[in-house]
Amino acid sequence: MIVPSVTHEVGFSAIAGSVLLQIHYEDAMVMNHSRMQHLIAITNLSYHADSLRPQWHEARER
C-alpha cells in the first residue's frame, strides 16, 4: 500500500512545482544569471529525487 501513496505524492508535487514555477516566472526574469542557474539546479535535483522515491520504497520492501 505504501508505493501507490508515494507515487500519488510525487505526481502532486510535480503539479504543484510547475504551478509555483509559473507564479515565480516574472520574478525569475529579474534575477541575475547565477541565481537563476542555482534555482534550475535545485529544481532538477528535487524532481530527480522525487522520481527515484517509489523505486527506493520497492527496493526497501524486498
Phi, psi and omega in degrees: 000340185286329185292314178300321181294322177294318179299319179298318179298319179297314179299317181294317181294327177295317179294313180300321179297318181292325176296316178298321178297321178295317180298318185268009185299313181295320177299322181295329180297329181273347179295155173285167191296316184294324178296319180295317178301318181297316179299316179297318180298316179296317180299313180297318181295314181292325177295318179297317179297318179297321183290336179274341188301315180300318179296324180298318178294318179297318181294324182290329182285341181290000000 
